[in-house]
Amino acid sequence: MEVTGLVSVPNPNPAFIQVQVAGPADLIRVTFYSPAMVKVRVLEGPGNAGPGWTTLDARGLDLPNGAWFMSAVATRENLRSAPFKSVRIFIVR
């Protein structure tokens, strides 16, 4: 399995994170980073995902205003995909 897409919907102020995987995955993990690339949050969701797009609920992230980065990995059994490139999201309230 491989993560092939990562988007926030909408951006700014995402309510959902959509992750595209090329094959079946037991777990999808999206990690959020500060502009200094310090890990600040992790969002995990659902087992038995893919292939295709999977939507994770991001309404509870509670990130402060600013620019953030996110990256995603998928796991299947004991294998983990390479991280998908960092994608910038914006929080403006």
Rosetta constraint file for C-alpha pairs under 8 A:
AtomPair CA 1 CA 21 HARMONIC 6.54 0.50
AtomPair CA 1 CA 22 HARMONIC 5.56 0.50
AtomPair CA 1 CA 23 HARMONIC 4.54 0.50
AtomPair CA 1 CA 24 HARMONIC 6.23 0.50
AtomPair CA 1 CA 25 HARMONIC 6.54 0.50
AtomPair CA 1 CA 74 HARMONIC 7.01 0.50
AtomPair CA 1 CA 75 HARMONIC 7.49 0.50
AtomPair CA 1 CA 76 HARMONIC 7.27 0.50
AtomPair CA 1 CA 81 HARMONIC 6.40 0.50
AtomPair CA 2 CA 21 HARMONIC 5.45 0.50
AtomPair CA 2 CA 22 HARMONIC 5.24 0.50
AtomPair CA 2 CA 23 HARMONIC 6.67 0.50
AtomPair CA 2 CA 73 HARMONIC 7.82 0.50
AtomPair CA 2 CA 74 HARMONIC 6.73 0.50
AtomPair CA 2 CA 81 HARMONIC 5.43 0.50
AtomPair CA 2 CA 82 HARMONIC 7.16 0.50
AtomPair CA 3 CA 19 HARMONIC 7.08 0.50
AtomPair CA 3 CA 20 HARMONIC 5.76 0.50
AtomPair CA 3 CA 21 HARMONIC 4.39 0.50
AtomPair CA 3 CA 22 HARMONIC 6.34 0.50
AtomPair CA 3 CA 72 HARMONIC 7.02 0.50
AtomPair CA 3 CA 73 HARMONIC 6.33 0.50
AtomPair CA 3 CA 74 HARMONIC 6.41 0.50
AtomPair CA 3 CA 81 HARMONIC 6.98 0.50
AtomPair CA 3 CA 82 HARMONIC 7.72 0.50
AtomPair CA 3 CA 83 HARMONIC 7.43 0.50
AtomPair CA 3 CA 84 HARMONIC 5.91 0.50
AtomPair CA 4 CA 19 HARMONIC 7.71 0.50
AtomPair CA 4 CA 20 HARMONIC 5.40 0.50
AtomPair CA 4 CA 21 HARMONIC 5.56 0.50
AtomPair CA 4 CA 22 HARMONIC 6.44 0.50
AtomPair CA 4 CA 84 HARMONIC 7.03 0.50
AtomPair CA 5 CA 18 HARMONIC 7.81 0.50
AtomPair CA 5 CA 19 HARMONIC 5.58 0.50
AtomPair CA 5 CA 20 HARMONIC 4.61 0.50
AtomPair CA 5 CA 21 HARMONIC 7.08 0.50
AtomPair CA 5 CA 84 HARMONIC 7.49 0.50
AtomPair CA 6 CA 17 HARMONIC 7.28 0.50
AtomPair CA 6 CA 18 HARMONIC 5.75 0.50
AtomPair CA 6 CA 19 HARMONIC 4.65 0.50
AtomPair CA 6 CA 20 HARMONIC 6.36 0.50
AtomPair CA 6 CA 71 HARMONIC 7.71 0.50
AtomPair CA 6 CA 72 HARMONIC 7.23 0.50
AtomPair CA 6 CA 84 HARMONIC 7.56 0.50
AtomPair CA 6 CA 87 HARMONIC 7.30 0.50
AtomPair CA 7 CA 17 HARMONIC 5.89 0.50
AtomPair CA 7 CA 18 HARMONIC 5.30 0.50
AtomPair CA 7 CA 19 HARMONIC 6.71 0.50
AtomPair CA 7 CA 87 HARMONIC 7.53 0.50
AtomPair CA 8 CA 14 HARMONIC 5.45 0.50
AtomPair CA 8 CA 15 HARMONIC 7.59 0.50
AtomPair CA 8 CA 16 HARMONIC 5.96 0.50
AtomPair CA 8 CA 17 HARMONIC 4.55 0.50
AtomPair CA 8 CA 18 HARMONIC 6.21 0.50
AtomPair CA 8 CA 89 HARMONIC 6.99 0.50
AtomPair CA 9 CA 13 HARMONIC 7.92 0.50
AtomPair CA 9 CA 14 HARMONIC 4.97 0.50
AtomPair CA 9 CA 15 HARMONIC 6.09 0.50
AtomPair CA 9 CA 16 HARMONIC 5.25 0.50
AtomPair CA 9 CA 17 HARMONIC 6.14 0.50
AtomPair CA 9 CA 18 HARMONIC 7.40 0.50
AtomPair CA 10 CA 14 HARMONIC 4.77 0.50
AtomPair CA 10 CA 15 HARMONIC 6.66 0.50
AtomPair CA 10 CA 16 HARMONIC 7.40 0.50
AtomPair CA 11 CA 89 HARMONIC 6.20 0.50
AtomPair CA 11 CA 90 HARMONIC 6.23 0.50
AtomPair CA 11 CA 91 HARMONIC 7.90 0.50
AtomPair CA 12 CA 89 HARMONIC 6.42 0.50
AtomPair CA 12 CA 90 HARMONIC 4.63 0.50
AtomPair CA 12 CA 91 HARMONIC 5.46 0.50
AtomPair CA 12 CA 92 HARMONIC 6.50 0.50
AtomPair CA 13 CA 89 HARMONIC 7.86 0.50
AtomPair CA 13 CA 90 HARMONIC 6.19 0.50
AtomPair CA 13 CA 91 HARMONIC 4.78 0.50
AtomPair CA 13 CA 92 HARMONIC 6.25 0.50
AtomPair CA 13 CA 93 HARMONIC 7.67 0.50
AtomPair CA 14 CA 58 HARMONIC 6.57 0.50
AtomPair CA 14 CA 59 HARMONIC 7.24 0.50
AtomPair CA 14 CA 89 HARMONIC 7.78 0.50
AtomPair CA 14 CA 90 HARMONIC 7.97 0.50
AtomPair CA 14 CA 91 HARMONIC 7.65 0.50
AtomPair CA 15 CA 57 HARMONIC 6.33 0.50
AtomPair CA 15 CA 58 HARMONIC 4.93 0.50
AtomPair CA 15 CA 59 HARMONIC 4.79 0.50
AtomPair CA 16 CA 55 HARMONIC 6.41 0.50
AtomPair CA 16 CA 56 HARMONIC 5.56 0.50
AtomPair CA 16 CA 57 HARMONIC 4.75 0.50
AtomPair CA 16 CA 58 HARMONIC 4.76 0.50
AtomPair CA 16 CA 59 HARMONIC 6.90 0.50
AtomPair CA 17 CA 55 HARMONIC 5.73 0.50
AtomPair CA 17 CA 56 HARMONIC 5.10 0.50
AtomPair CA 17 CA 57 HARMONIC 6.52 0.50
AtomPair CA 17 CA 58 HARMONIC 6.20 0.50
AtomPair CA 18 CA 53 HARMONIC 6.35 0.50
AtomPair CA 18 CA 54 HARMONIC 5.58 0.50
AtomPair CA 18 CA 55 HARMONIC 4.48 0.50
AtomPair CA 18 CA 56 HARMONIC 6.21 0.50
AtomPair CA 19 CA 28 HARMONIC 7.96 0.50
AtomPair CA 19 CA 53 HARMONIC 5.49 0.50
AtomPair CA 19 CA 54 HARMONIC 5.28 0.50
AtomPair CA 19 CA 55 HARMONIC 6.47 0.50
AtomPair CA 19 CA 56 HARMONIC 7.90 0.50
AtomPair CA 19 CA 72 HARMONIC 7.51 0.50
AtomPair CA 20 CA 50 HARMONIC 7.43 0.50
AtomPair CA 20 CA 51 HARMONIC 7.39 0.50
AtomPair CA 20 CA 52 HARMONIC 5.21 0.50
AtomPair CA 20 CA 53 HARMONIC 4.19 0.50
AtomPair CA 20 CA 54 HARMONIC 6.23 0.50
AtomPair CA 21 CA 25 HARMONIC 7.57 0.50
AtomPair CA 21 CA 49 HARMONIC 7.99 0.50
AtomPair CA 21 CA 50 HARMONIC 5.66 0.50
AtomPair CA 21 CA 51 HARMONIC 5.35 0.50
AtomPair CA 21 CA 52 HARMONIC 5.42 0.50
AtomPair CA 21 CA 53 HARMONIC 6.52 0.50
AtomPair CA 21 CA 54 HARMONIC 7.93 0.50
AtomPair CA 21 CA 74 HARMONIC 7.47 0.50
AtomPair CA 22 CA 50 HARMONIC 6.94 0.50
AtomPair CA 22 CA 51 HARMONIC 5.11 0.50
AtomPair CA 22 CA 52 HARMONIC 6.34 0.50
AtomPair CA 23 CA 50 HARMONIC 5.53 0.50
AtomPair CA 23 CA 51 HARMONIC 4.23 0.50
AtomPair CA 23 CA 52 HARMONIC 7.43 0.50
AtomPair CA 24 CA 48 HARMONIC 6.54 0.50
AtomPair CA 24 CA 49 HARMONIC 5.73 0.50
AtomPair CA 24 CA 50 HARMONIC 4.51 0.50
AtomPair CA 24 CA 51 HARMONIC 5.12 0.50
AtomPair CA 24 CA 76 HARMONIC 7.23 0.50
AtomPair CA 25 CA 47 HARMONIC 6.75 0.50
AtomPair CA 25 CA 48 HARMONIC 5.65 0.50
AtomPair CA 25 CA 49 HARMONIC 5.13 0.50
AtomPair CA 25 CA 50 HARMONIC 6.00 0.50
AtomPair CA 25 CA 51 HARMONIC 7.69 0.50
AtomPair CA 25 CA 74 HARMONIC 5.94 0.50
AtomPair CA 25 CA 75 HARMONIC 5.51 0.50
AtomPair CA 25 CA 76 HARMONIC 4.85 0.50
AtomPair CA 26 CA 46 HARMONIC 7.41 0.50
AtomPair CA 26 CA 47 HARMONIC 4.37 0.50
AtomPair CA 26 CA 48 HARMONIC 4.87 0.50
AtomPair CA 26 CA 49 HARMONIC 6.38 0.50
AtomPair CA 26 CA 74 HARMONIC 7.43 0.50
AtomPair CA 26 CA 75 HARMONIC 5.68 0.50
AtomPair CA 26 CA 76 HARMONIC 4.84 0.50
AtomPair CA 26 CA 77 HARMONIC 6.80 0.50
AtomPair CA 27 CA 44 HARMONIC 7.02 0.50
AtomPair CA 27 CA 45 HARMONIC 6.08 0.50
AtomPair CA 27 CA 46 HARMONIC 5.85 0.50
AtomPair CA 27 CA 47 HARMONIC 4.77 0.50
AtomPair CA 27 CA 48 HARMONIC 7.07 0.50
AtomPair CA 27 CA 49 HARMONIC 7.11 0.50
AtomPair CA 27 CA 74 HARMONIC 5.74 0.50
AtomPair CA 27 CA 75 HARMONIC 5.28 0.50
AtomPair CA 27 CA 76 HARMONIC 6.90 0.50
AtomPair CA 28 CA 44 HARMONIC 5.67 0.50
AtomPair CA 28 CA 45 HARMONIC 5.37 0.50
AtomPair CA 28 CA 46 HARMONIC 6.60 0.50
AtomPair CA 28 CA 47 HARMONIC 7.39 0.50
AtomPair CA 28 CA 49 HARMONIC 7.73 0.50
AtomPair CA 28 CA 72 HARMONIC 7.08 0.50
AtomPair CA 28 CA 73 HARMONIC 5.95 0.50
AtomPair CA 28 CA 74 HARMONIC 4.51 0.50
AtomPair CA 28 CA 75 HARMONIC 6.52 0.50
AtomPair CA 29 CA 42 HARMONIC 6.87 0.50
AtomPair CA 29 CA 43 HARMONIC 5.79 0.50
AtomPair CA 29 CA 44 HARMONIC 4.46 0.50
AtomPair CA 29 CA 45 HARMONIC 6.58 0.50
AtomPair CA 29 CA 72 HARMONIC 5.58 0.50
AtomPair CA 29 CA 73 HARMONIC 5.42 0.50
AtomPair CA 29 CA 74 HARMONIC 6.33 0.50
AtomPair CA 30 CA 42 HARMONIC 5.78 0.50
AtomPair CA 30 CA 43 HARMONIC 5.11 0.50
AtomPair CA 30 CA 44 HARMONIC 6.27 0.50
AtomPair CA 30 CA 70 HARMONIC 6.50 0.50
AtomPair CA 30 CA 71 HARMONIC 5.60 0.50
AtomPair CA 30 CA 72 HARMONIC 4.32 0.50
AtomPair CA 30 CA 73 HARMONIC 6.64 0.50
AtomPair CA 31 CA 39 HARMONIC 6.93 0.50
AtomPair CA 31 CA 40 HARMONIC 7.71 0.50
AtomPair CA 31 CA 41 HARMONIC 5.90 0.50
AtomPair CA 31 CA 42 HARMONIC 4.48 0.50
AtomPair CA 31 CA 43 HARMONIC 6.34 0.50
AtomPair CA 31 CA 70 HARMONIC 5.43 0.50
AtomPair CA 31 CA 71 HARMONIC 5.42 0.50
AtomPair CA 31 CA 72 HARMONIC 6.30 0.50
AtomPair CA 32 CA 39 HARMONIC 5.91 0.50
AtomPair CA 32 CA 40 HARMONIC 5.72 0.50
AtomPair CA 32 CA 41 HARMONIC 5.07 0.50
AtomPair CA 32 CA 42 HARMONIC 6.15 0.50
AtomPair CA 32 CA 68 HARMONIC 6.81 0.50
AtomPair CA 32 CA 69 HARMONIC 5.60 0.50
AtomPair CA 32 CA 70 HARMONIC 4.37 0.50
AtomPair CA 32 CA 71 HARMONIC 6.72 0.50
AtomPair CA 33 CA 37 HARMONIC 4.95 0.50
AtomPair CA 33 CA 38 HARMONIC 5.14 0.50
AtomPair CA 33 CA 39 HARMONIC 4.44 0.50
AtomPair CA 33 CA 40 HARMONIC 5.41 0.50
AtomPair CA 33 CA 41 HARMONIC 7.15 0.50
AtomPair CA 33 CA 68 HARMONIC 5.87 0.50
AtomPair CA 33 CA 69 HARMONIC 5.02 0.50
AtomPair CA 33 CA 70 HARMONIC 6.06 0.50
AtomPair CA 34 CA 38 HARMONIC 5.21 0.50
AtomPair CA 34 CA 39 HARMONIC 6.59 0.50
AtomPair CA 34 CA 40 HARMONIC 6.61 0.50
AtomPair CA 34 CA 67 HARMONIC 7.54 0.50
AtomPair CA 34 CA 68 HARMONIC 5.27 0.50
AtomPair CA 34 CA 69 HARMONIC 6.43 0.50
AtomPair CA 35 CA 67 HARMONIC 6.76 0.50
AtomPair CA 35 CA 68 HARMONIC 5.93 0.50
AtomPair CA 35 CA 69 HARMONIC 6.93 0.50
AtomPair CA 37 CA 69 HARMONIC 7.62 0.50
AtomPair CA 41 CA 61 HARMONIC 7.42 0.50
AtomPair CA 43 CA 56 HARMONIC 7.86 0.50
AtomPair CA 43 CA 58 HARMONIC 7.74 0.50
AtomPair CA 44 CA 56 HARMONIC 7.73 0.50
AtomPair CA 45 CA 56 HARMONIC 6.13 0.50
AtomPair CA 46 CA 56 HARMONIC 7.80 0.50
AtomPair CA 49 CA 54 HARMONIC 6.50 0.50
AtomPair CA 50 CA 54 HARMONIC 6.81 0.50
AtomPair CA 63 CA 91 HARMONIC 7.17 0.50
AtomPair CA 64 CA 91 HARMONIC 6.71 0.50
AtomPair CA 65 CA 90 HARMONIC 7.38 0.50
AtomPair CA 65 CA 91 HARMONIC 4.67 0.50
AtomPair CA 65 CA 92 HARMONIC 5.12 0.50
AtomPair CA 65 CA 93 HARMONIC 6.59 0.50
AtomPair CA 66 CA 90 HARMONIC 5.76 0.50
AtomPair CA 66 CA 91 HARMONIC 5.28 0.50
AtomPair CA 66 CA 92 HARMONIC 6.66 0.50
AtomPair CA 67 CA 88 HARMONIC 6.71 0.50
AtomPair CA 67 CA 89 HARMONIC 5.83 0.50
AtomPair CA 67 CA 90 HARMONIC 4.59 0.50
AtomPair CA 67 CA 91 HARMONIC 6.48 0.50
AtomPair CA 68 CA 88 HARMONIC 5.64 0.50
AtomPair CA 68 CA 89 HARMONIC 5.24 0.50
AtomPair CA 68 CA 90 HARMONIC 6.14 0.50
AtomPair CA 68 CA 91 HARMONIC 7.84 0.50
AtomPair CA 69 CA 86 HARMONIC 5.86 0.50
AtomPair CA 69 CA 87 HARMONIC 5.37 0.50
AtomPair CA 69 CA 88 HARMONIC 4.43 0.50
AtomPair CA 69 CA 89 HARMONIC 5.94 0.50
AtomPair CA 70 CA 86 HARMONIC 5.29 0.50
AtomPair CA 70 CA 87 HARMONIC 5.27 0.50
AtomPair CA 70 CA 88 HARMONIC 6.47 0.50
AtomPair CA 70 CA 89 HARMONIC 7.40 0.50
AtomPair CA 71 CA 83 HARMONIC 6.35 0.50
AtomPair CA 71 CA 84 HARMONIC 5.58 0.50
AtomPair CA 71 CA 85 HARMONIC 5.93 0.50
AtomPair CA 71 CA 86 HARMONIC 4.74 0.50
AtomPair CA 71 CA 87 HARMONIC 6.44 0.50
AtomPair CA 72 CA 83 HARMONIC 5.54 0.50
AtomPair CA 72 CA 84 HARMONIC 5.25 0.50
AtomPair CA 72 CA 85 HARMONIC 7.74 0.50
AtomPair CA 73 CA 80 HARMONIC 6.85 0.50
AtomPair CA 73 CA 81 HARMONIC 5.59 0.50
AtomPair CA 73 CA 82 HARMONIC 6.35 0.50
AtomPair CA 73 CA 83 HARMONIC 4.89 0.50
AtomPair CA 73 CA 84 HARMONIC 6.38 0.50
AtomPair CA 74 CA 80 HARMONIC 5.87 0.50
AtomPair CA 74 CA 81 HARMONIC 5.40 0.50
AtomPair CA 75 CA 79 HARMONIC 5.55 0.50
AtomPair CA 75 CA 80 HARMONIC 4.36 0.50
AtomPair CA 75 CA 81 HARMONIC 6.20 0.50
AtomPair CA 76 CA 80 HARMONIC 6.58 0.50
